[in-house]
């Protein structure tokens, strides 16, 4: 392949961009294995001896462990409800013409542009009246409503690109509307379902404002609140190693999920670009 100045410049730009992404991650990983003295005195050096105790301190003493489990339960619980509900709504909006369809779809789009801070006060009193305040089940329901607009928006595009002949053939073979959706259309839309699930999971994993208002009890804190608390407490105790270890615990699940599904994400993005 012949190299041109444009290709060389593009490769250099991509290389610089990659370094800007990887270097901060590597710096956090290295500092998570150092003592507080090494972090402050020699922030760019390698650890003299890996301090794996930092992760134990972050998990147990700093309270990252319970917050991690709470975030895991809330995120998985939200996805279990969100993905089927959002897919069913998107399928109806994409495949069945009916009066008011565009209005409903526009309402979902409007929900993506509605800022969180405008609903926090009424949501606070609503959760109190429903006796769901400071409960993981209540936060799961809030997250489902919070993420439904994006899910419907993305999945509607996937269902619109599926050929009508497949659904018609399934109906001729005896499938009802529900059977056609579950047995034919939803499996075909699996790439979109995976991408939507990953993006929602990352967003919910890092969500702070709603959880901060609706989960005041320490035992129910999610990971972003736990990390914020560690940031406030550990800096006064000079336990910087535990703080960096906590950051690694936050990043690691996201990186692992992306690494597992990276090929699927890239294929879906390219498919969307070709169809567009």
PEZIQUI-V737748 format. One record per backbone hydrogen bond with DSSP energy under -1.0 kcal/mol. CO is the residue of the C=O (numbers start at 1). NH is the residue of the N-H. E is the energy in kcal/mol with one decimal. If there is no record, write none. Layout:
BEGIN
co	nh	e
CO	NH	E
CO	NH	E
END
This chain:
BEGIN
co	nh	e
4	8	-2.6
5	9	-2.5
6	10	-2.3
7	11	-2.6
8	12	-2.5
9	13	-2.4
10	14	-2.4
11	15	-2.4
12	16	-2.5
13	17	-2.4
14	18	-2.4
15	19	-2.2
16	20	-2.2
17	21	-1.2
18	22	-2.8
19	23	-2.6
22	26	-2.8
23	27	-2.6
24	28	-2.2
25	29	-2.3
26	30	-2.6
27	31	-2.4
28	32	-1.6
30	33	-1.5
31	34	-1.4
33	51	-1.8
35	39	-2.2
36	40	-2.1
37	41	-3.1
38	42	-2.5
42	45	-1.3
50	52	-1.1
51	54	-1.7
53	57	-2.7
54	58	-2.4
55	59	-2.4
56	60	-2.6
57	62	-2.6
58	64	-2.2
59	65	-2.1
63	67	-1.2
64	68	-2.7
65	69	-2.2
66	70	-2.4
67	71	-2.4
68	72	-2.3
69	73	-2.5
70	74	-2.6
71	75	-2.7
72	76	-2.4
73	77	-2.6
74	78	-2.1
75	79	-2.2
76	80	-2.2
77	81	-1.2
78	82	-3.4
79	83	-2.0
81	85	-1.8
82	86	-3.3
83	87	-2.1
84	88	-2.4
85	89	-2.2
86	90	-2.4
87	91	-2.5
88	92	-2.0
89	93	-2.2
90	94	-1.9
91	95	-2.3
92	96	-1.9
98	101	-1.8
100	104	-2.3
101	105	-2.6
102	106	-2.5
103	107	-1.8
104	108	-1.9
105	109	-2.1
106	110	-2.3
107	111	-1.6
116	119	-1.8
119	123	-2.3
120	124	-2.3
121	125	-1.8
122	126	-2.2
123	127	-2.6
124	128	-1.7
125	129	-2.3
126	130	-1.8
127	132	-2.6
127	133	-1.1
128	131	-1.1
132	135	-1.1
135	139	-1.9
136	140	-2.2
137	141	-2.0
138	142	-2.0
139	143	-2.5
140	144	-2.2
141	145	-2.1
142	146	-2.5
143	147	-2.1
144	148	-1.1
147	151	-1.9
148	152	-2.7
149	153	-2.4
150	154	-2.3
151	155	-2.6
152	156	-2.1
153	157	-1.1
154	158	-1.3
155	159	-2.5
156	160	-2.0
157	161	-1.0
164	168	-2.3
165	169	-2.5
166	170	-2.0
167	171	-2.0
168	172	-2.2
169	173	-1.8
170	175	-2.4
171	174	-1.2
176	180	-2.5
177	181	-1.8
178	182	-2.7
179	183	-2.7
180	184	-1.4
180	185	-2.5
181	186	-3.0
184	188	-1.4
185	189	-1.6
187	190	-1.2
189	193	-2.1
190	194	-2.6
191	195	-2.2
192	196	-2.7
193	197	-2.3
194	198	-2.4
195	199	-2.6
196	200	-2.5
197	201	-2.5
198	202	-2.5
199	203	-2.2
200	204	-2.9
201	205	-2.5
202	206	-1.4
208	212	-2.6
209	213	-1.6
210	214	-2.6
211	215	-1.8
214	134	-1.7
217	220	-1.5
218	221	-1.3
222	226	-2.3
223	227	-2.8
224	228	-2.0
225	229	-2.3
226	230	-2.4
227	231	-2.5
228	232	-1.6
229	233	-2.3
230	234	-2.9
233	237	-1.2
234	239	-1.8
238	240	-1.3
239	243	-1.4
240	244	-2.4
241	245	-2.2
242	246	-2.3
243	247	-1.7
244	248	-1.9
245	249	-2.1
246	250	-1.7
247	251	-2.3
248	252	-2.8
251	255	-2.3
252	256	-2.6
253	257	-2.5
254	258	-2.3
255	259	-2.4
256	260	-2.3
257	261	-2.0
261	265	-2.4
262	266	-2.5
263	267	-2.6
264	268	-2.2
265	269	-2.4
266	270	-2.4
267	271	-2.4
268	272	-2.4
269	273	-1.9
270	274	-2.3
271	275	-2.4
272	276	-2.0
END
